[in-house]
């Protein structure tokens, strides 16, 4: 194994069906917190089969900033997707700069593939 000092990290939570519905119904004034248009707030990234909502951070970020990021992510989620969000649901992933994988056509992602609006990512 080796350290890749240039690879960004993504800190975020998996978007489940309930959160997807809450984000789709999010008031227009709060969309900026989750649409990825402002780096201060959250964005959606995908893996092969899941979507995640969170923040990008530079490689080699101090461990102390991870706790701050977690608190920030959870506080935004309380606003846009009310409910109890567990601290341990926040995960850290390495980010590949390539294009995200194609959406699968199963029940969870079928609606996202049919709509090109940003809200379809939820």
Number of C-alpha atoms within 10 A of each C-alpha: 3 4 8 10 9 9 15 18 18 21 22 25 24 19 19 13 11 10 18 19 13 15 23 17 13 17 11 8 7 13 17 15 20 24 19 18 12 11 13 12 17 25 21 20 20 17 15 10 13 14 19 22 24 28 24 21 19 12 16 13 11 9 8 8 11 14 12 10 18 21 14 16 22 20 14 17 23 12 12 19 20 13 11 9 14 9 13 8 12 19 14 17 12 14 16 11 8 6 7 11 10 11 19 14 13 9 8 14 17 13 14 18 14 10 11 9 9 13 17 16 24 23
